[in-house]
Amino acid sequence: MVKLTDAEQAMLDGQAGAATSKAMELLIRYADALGAERFVETNNVAGVPGSAPQWVKDHYAADGGDYRAVFSRFDLDSDEVVDVPRMNAFSCHLQGGMDPALWQEQGMSADAHANFVSDEAEVAAHGIQILKTCTPYLAGNVPVMGEHCAWMESSAVVFANSVIGARTNCEGRESTSAAMLAKRIPDWGFHRDDFRKGQHRVSVEMPVDSIFEWGMLGYFVGDVVQDTIPVITGDISNPSLIRHKHFGAAAASSGGVEMYHMVGITPEAPSVEHAFGGAARGEHFVYDAAARRRIYETLNSVGQSEDVDYVMLGCPHYSIEQIAQAAALIEGRKVHENCALWIFTSRAVKATADANGYTRILRDAGAYLMTDTCSAISQAVPKGTKVAALDSAKQVHYLPAMMGIEGWYGTTAECIDAACTGKWKGKLA
């Protein structure tokens, strides 16, 4: 059973208000289920607190059917509706359900948009940062090595643990909402030193030096190690934030990876021995030419027709470098009349794209730069979409299955070309 400090007991007893007491009740149940003996303090929480589509609010109509009811009943699993104060921890809202300006283009209704606006006003009023992105580290929330966080969103979690060296499990809506009030999360899993050691080794024998290649390697790694911690060595070059973003997202999608070590690249892996915490253990997997070919064919296994009617870029949300590249690739060209090009990013990054003229270049070409969501989160694709092209291994893993469409995986240049020609011409070099 979890042991409480005096401050934690006081929160449970209601000295910080009813909502924080309910948050502690939930976190205690959570800690006991995990077998955690204590809590760690956190002042960096990212979730989707209180926001809900109208049908969820309708479910709580007897309790008022509003933000207060949803946060109490749904987020805190409370046996009563309580007043919700401003959050105590530094708290961020991750991606939402639609673009605040281009919601009609996404096929959203006026009622859904009105609900979106109402929820956002409540989020801001409760002291929560409206980042509306799956990449909070691109929008101003960058923890430091060793910092205890409570984050949702699998691709953000694996990035925080692996690339930054921060500490977070892949939390849910309930635990993050409670942590925003209590500033606590169970001391379990990736918060603990012994849990962060490597479990399997992956040797890379093919050059991995581009976003496209990093995405395929990530998908391979997740597939072979599943939800364990890989230690990766070999022919990996040109590490960057963007490449890690795509690698981690792919590994989290194909296998549930929440942390990885790249020897000589990530901060907790200066050597193989350090990454494993001693001698290498577990299985040894090899990423060679045959494995690369297999992964490429797997990612493109749901693509049949070469007639592409939708190109989606921005999963995880595009960085300013990626938007600049997309703008350079499409400048002077036009999106084909039978195709649509939607690029997704955060509001913070879009503001920079606006200032640099990239948004105008994309718009002049017939593309949309959208924020807050993506096609998988919103389940919004252009009307009549049958075949999509994507430069994200994560998105090609999810979107075709979710929307019942075909999907192609390729480089950003191949995707832009597909948007402008309406044809898929991608191939493995």
C-alpha positions in Angstrom: 0.0 0.0 0.0 1.3 3.5 -0.9 2.6 5.5 2.0 1.6 9.2 2.2 3.6 12.1 3.3 2.0 14.6 5.7 1.4 17.0 2.7 -0.3 14.2 0.7 -2.4 13.1 3.7 -3.5 16.8 4.1 -4.6 16.9 0.4 -6.5 13.6 0.9 -8.2 15.1 4.0 -9.5 18.0 1.9 -7.2 20.8 3.1 -6.5 21.8 -0.5 -10.1 21.6 -1.5 -12.6 18.9 -2.6 -11.3 18.4 -6.1 -7.7 17.8 -4.9 -9.0 15.4 -2.3 -10.8 13.4 -5.1 -7.6 13.6 -7.2 -5.6 12.0 -4.3 -8.3 9.3 -3.9 -7.8 8.4 -7.5 -4.0 8.5 -7.4 -4.0 6.3 -4.3 -6.1 3.6 -6.0 -3.8 3.9 -9.0 -0.6 3.5 -7.0 -2.0 0.6 -5.1 -3.0 -1.2 -8.3 0.6 -0.7 -9.6 2.2 -1.7 -6.3 3.9 1.6 -5.9 4.9 2.4 -2.3 5.2 6.2 -2.7 4.5 9.2 -5.0 7.0 11.4 -6.8 6.3 15.1 -7.2 5.7 16.5 -10.7 5.2 20.0 -12.0 4.9 19.0 -15.6 1.7 17.4 -16.7 0.2 17.0 -20.2 -3.2 15.6 -20.9 -6.7 16.4 -22.1 -8.4 17.6 -18.9 -12.1 18.1 -19.0 -12.5 18.3 -22.7 -15.2 16.1 -24.2 -17.5 15.8 -27.2 -21.1 16.6 -26.6 -22.3 13.0 -26.3 -20.0 12.6 -23.2 -21.5 15.7 -21.7 -25.0 14.4 -22.4 -24.1 11.2 -20.5 -23.6 13.4 -17.4 -26.7 15.6 -18.0 -28.1 14.9 -14.6 -24.9 16.4 -13.1 -25.1 19.5 -15.3 -23.5 18.2 -18.5 -20.7 20.7 -18.4 -16.9 20.9 -17.9 -17.3 20.6 -14.1 -19.3 17.4 -14.4 -17.0 15.8 -16.9 -13.9 16.7 -14.9 -15.4 15.3 -11.7 -17.1 12.2 -12.9 -15.0 11.2 -15.9 -11.5 12.5 -15.2 -11.4 12.1 -11.4 -13.8 9.2 -11.3 -15.5 11.0 -8.4 -18.6 9.8 -6.6 -19.8 13.4 -6.6 -19.5 16.5 -8.7 -17.1 19.0 -7.1 -15.9 22.5 -8.1 -12.8 22.4 -10.2 -10.1 25.1 -9.3 -7.2 26.3 -11.3 -4.6 23.6 -11.7 -1.7 23.4 -9.2 0.9 21.9 -11.5 2.2 23.4 -14.7 -0.3 21.7 -17.0 -0.7 21.5 -20.8 -3.6 20.4 -23.0 -2.5 18.1 -25.8 -4.2 17.7 -29.2 -7.9 18.4 -29.6 -10.6 17.4 -32.1 -10.5 20.0 -34.8 -8.7 23.0 -36.3 -10.1 26.2 -34.7 -10.3 28.0 -38.1 -10.5 25.2 -40.7 -13.1 23.0 -38.9 -15.6 23.3 -41.8 -12.9 22.0 -44.2 -12.5 19.1 -41.9 -16.2 18.3 -42.1 -17.0 19.3 -38.5 -20.5 20.7 -37.6 -21.2 24.1 -36.1 -22.4 22.4 -32.9 -19.2 20.5 -32.6 -17.2 23.6 -33.1 -19.2 25.5 -30.5 -18.5 22.7 -28.0 -14.8 22.9 -28.9 -14.7 26.7 -28.2 -16.6 26.3 -24.9 -14.2 23.6 -23.7 -11.2 25.6 -24.7 -12.4 28.6 -22.7 -12.8 26.3 -19.6 -9.3 24.9 -20.1 -7.8 28.4 -20.2 -9.8 29.5 -17.2 -8.4 26.6 -15.2 -4.8 27.7 -15.8 -4.0 25.0 -18.4 -1.7 25.8 -21.3 -3.5 25.4 -24.6 -0.8 23.8 -26.6 -3.1 21.5 -28.6 -0.4 19.3 -29.9 1.1 15.7 -29.6 4.5 17.3 -29.6 4.5 19.6 -26.5 8.3 19.7 -26.7 8.0 21.6 -30.0 5.6 24.1 -28.4 7.5 25.3 -25.4 7.2 22.4 -22.9 10.7 20.9 -22.7 11.5 19.1 -19.5 15.1 18.5 -18.4 16.9 15.3 -17.8 15.7 13.5 -14.7 12.5 15.6 -14.3 9.5 13.7 -13.2 6.5 14.3 -15.6 3.1 12.9 -16.1 2.4 12.9 -19.8 -0.1 11.3 -22.1 0.5 10.6 -25.8 2.7 7.6 -26.7 5.1 9.5 -29.1 5.6 12.3 -26.6 6.3 9.9 -23.8 8.9 7.9 -25.7 10.6 11.2 -26.8 10.7 12.6 -23.3 12.1 9.4 -21.8 14.6 8.6 -24.5 15.8 11.8 -26.1 15.5 14.2 -23.1 16.0 11.8 -20.3 12.9 13.0 -18.4 10.8 10.5 -16.6 7.2 9.6 -17.3 5.1 6.6 -17.9 2.5 6.6 -20.6 -0.3 8.1 -18.5 -4.0 8.3 -19.2 -6.6 11.0 -19.0 -7.6 10.2 -15.4 -4.1 10.1 -13.9 -2.9 13.3 -15.7 -6.0 15.2 -14.7 -5.5 14.1 -11.0 -1.8 15.0 -11.2 -2.6 18.5 -12.4 -4.3 19.1 -9.0 -2.2 16.9 -6.7 1.2 17.4 -8.4 1.8 13.7 -7.7 2.2 10.5 -9.7 3.0 7.0 -8.5 6.7 6.3 -8.2 6.7 3.3 -10.5 8.0 2.3 -13.9 10.1 4.8 -15.8 10.3 7.1 -12.7 12.7 4.5 -11.2 16.4 4.0 -12.2 16.2 0.2 -12.4 13.3 0.2 -14.7 15.1 2.3 -17.4 17.8 -0.3 -18.3 17.9 -1.9 -21.7 16.3 -5.3 -22.2 17.1 -6.3 -25.8 19.8 -5.4 -28.3 19.2 -4.3 -31.9 22.2 -4.1 -34.3 21.7 -1.8 -37.3 23.5 -3.1 -40.4 21.8 -0.8 -43.0 22.5 3.0 -43.2 19.8 4.9 -41.3 20.3 8.6 -42.2 17.0 10.2 -43.1 13.5 10.7 -41.6 12.2 8.0 -43.9 14.8 5.5 -42.8 14.5 6.4 -39.1 10.8 5.8 -39.3 11.2 2.4 -40.8 13.9 1.5 -38.2 11.5 2.6 -35.5 8.7 0.4 -36.9 11.1 -2.6 -37.0 12.3 -2.0 -33.4 8.8 -1.7 -32.0 7.8 -4.8 -33.9 10.6 -7.0 -32.5 10.9 -5.7 -28.9 7.2 -4.9 -28.4 6.8 -2.9 -25.1 10.4 -3.5 -23.8 13.4 -1.2 -23.9 15.8 -1.7 -26.8 19.5 -0.9 -26.9 20.4 0.1 -30.5 23.8 0.1 -32.0 25.2 0.4 -35.5 24.9 2.4 -38.7 22.7 5.3 -37.4 23.7 8.8 -38.4 22.4 12.4 -38.5 20.4 12.2 -35.3 18.1 15.1 -34.9 14.9 16.1 -33.0 12.8 15.3 -36.1 14.4 11.9 -36.7 13.9 10.9 -33.1 10.3 12.1 -33.3 9.5 9.8 -36.2 11.6 6.9 -34.8 9.9 7.0 -31.4 6.4 7.4 -32.8 6.9 4.4 -35.1 8.3 2.3 -32.3 5.5 3.2 -30.0 2.9 2.3 -32.7 4.2 -1.1 -33.8 5.2 -2.3 -30.4 4.4 0.1 -27.5 8.0 1.2 -26.9 8.1 3.9 -24.2 11.9 4.2 -24.0 14.9 3.3 -26.1 18.6 3.7 -25.9 20.8 4.6 -28.9 24.4 4.0 -27.9 26.4 7.2 -28.2 23.3 9.2 -29.1 20.7 9.2 -26.3 21.7 10.6 -22.9 21.4 7.4 -20.8 23.5 5.3 -23.3 27.1 6.5 -23.4 28.0 2.8 -23.8 26.3 -0.5 -24.3 27.2 -1.5 -20.7 25.7 1.6 -19.3 22.5 1.2 -21.3 22.0 -2.3 -20.1 23.2 -1.6 -16.5 25.8 -4.3 -17.0 26.3 -7.1 -19.5 23.9 -7.2 -22.5 20.9 -9.4 -21.9 17.7 -10.4 -23.7 17.5 -11.2 -27.4 19.7 -9.8 -30.2 17.9 -8.5 -33.3 19.5 -7.5 -36.5 18.2 -4.8 -38.9 19.6 -5.7 -42.3 18.6 -5.3 -45.9 16.0 -8.1 -45.7 14.5 -6.6 -42.5 14.4 -3.2 -44.2 12.6 -4.6 -47.2 10.1 -6.5 -45.0 9.2 -3.4 -43.0 8.8 -1.3 -46.2 6.5 -4.0 -47.6 4.5 -4.2 -44.4 4.0 -0.4 -44.2 2.8 -0.4 -47.8 0.7 -3.6 -47.6 -2.6 -1.7 -47.6 -1.7 0.3 -50.7 -3.1 -1.0 -54.0 -4.4 1.8 -56.2 -1.8 4.3 -57.4 -4.6 7.0 -57.6 -4.0 9.1 -54.5 -6.7 11.4 -53.3 -5.3 12.5 -49.9 -1.9 13.3 -48.6 -1.5 13.8 -44.9 1.7 15.1 -43.3 2.3 15.9 -39.7 2.2 12.8 -37.5 3.6 13.5 -35.0 3.0 17.2 -35.6 5.3 18.8 -38.1 8.2 20.9 -36.9 9.1 24.3 -38.5 11.9 22.6 -40.4 9.5 20.1 -41.9 7.0 22.8 -42.8 9.8 24.7 -44.5 10.8 21.6 -46.4 7.2 21.0 -47.5 6.9 24.6 -48.7 10.1 24.4 -50.7 9.0 21.1 -52.3 5.6 22.5 -53.4 6.4 26.1 -54.2 5.4 26.9 -57.8 3.3 23.7 -58.0 -0.3 23.0 -57.4 -2.2 20.3 -55.5 -3.9 18.1 -58.1 -7.6 18.7 -58.6 -8.4 15.1 -57.5 -6.2 15.3 -54.4 -6.0 17.1 -51.1 -2.9 18.0 -49.0 -3.4 18.6 -45.3 -0.3 19.3 -43.1 -0.8 19.2 -39.3 1.2 21.1 -36.6 0.8 23.0 -33.4 -0.5 26.5 -33.1 2.9 27.7 -31.8 4.7 26.3 -34.8 2.1 27.5 -37.2 2.6 31.0 -35.9 6.2 30.8 -37.0 5.2 29.3 -40.3 2.8 32.2 -40.9 5.6 34.7 -40.1 8.0 33.1 -42.5 5.5 32.9 -45.4 5.4 29.1 -45.5 1.6 29.1 -44.8 1.0 31.4 -47.7 3.2 29.2 -50.0 1.2 26.1 -49.0 -2.1 27.9 -49.4 -1.2 29.2 -52.8 -0.4 25.6 -53.9 -3.8 24.5 -52.6 -2.6 22.9 -49.4 -3.9 23.4 -45.9 -1.7 23.9 -42.8 -3.9 22.8 -39.9 -3.4 22.8 -36.1 -4.6 21.1 -33.0 -5.4 17.6 -34.3 -4.6 15.1 -37.1 -6.8 12.8 -39.2 -6.4 9.9 -36.8 -7.4 11.9 -33.7 -10.3 13.7 -35.4 -11.1 10.9 -37.8 -11.5 13.6 -40.4 -10.3 13.1 -44.0 -11.4 14.8 -47.2 -14.7 13.7 -48.4 -14.4 10.7 -50.7 -10.9 9.7 -49.6 -10.0 6.2 -50.7 -6.2 6.3 -50.9 -3.9 8.3 -48.7 -0.1 8.9 -48.9 1.8 9.5 -45.7 5.4 10.1 -44.6 4.8 8.8 -41.1 5.1 5.1 -40.2 2.9 5.8 -37.2 0.1 7.3 -39.3 0.2 4.6 -42.0 -0.1 2.1 -39.2 -3.3 3.7 -37.8 -5.2 5.7 -40.4 -6.0 3.1 -43.0 -7.3 0.7 -40.3 -9.3 3.5 -38.6 -10.8 4.9 -41.7 -11.1 1.9 -44.0 -8.8 3.4 -46.7 -5.6 2.4 -48.5 -2.3 3.9 -47.5 1.2 4.4 -48.9 4.3 5.1 -46.9 7.1 7.1 -48.4 9.4 10.1 -48.2 8.1 13.6 -47.8 9.2 14.4 -51.4 7.3 11.3 -52.7 4.2 12.4 -50.8 4.3 16.0 -52.1 4.7 14.6 -55.6 1.7 12.4 -55.1 -0.3 15.5 -53.9 0.6 17.4 -57.1 0.1 14.5 -59.6 -2.6 12.4 -57.9 -0.4 9.4 -58.4 1.8 7.3 -56.1 5.2 6.7 -57.5 7.1 5.8 -54.3 9.6 2.9 -54.2 12.3 1.6 -52.0 15.8 2.5 -53.2 
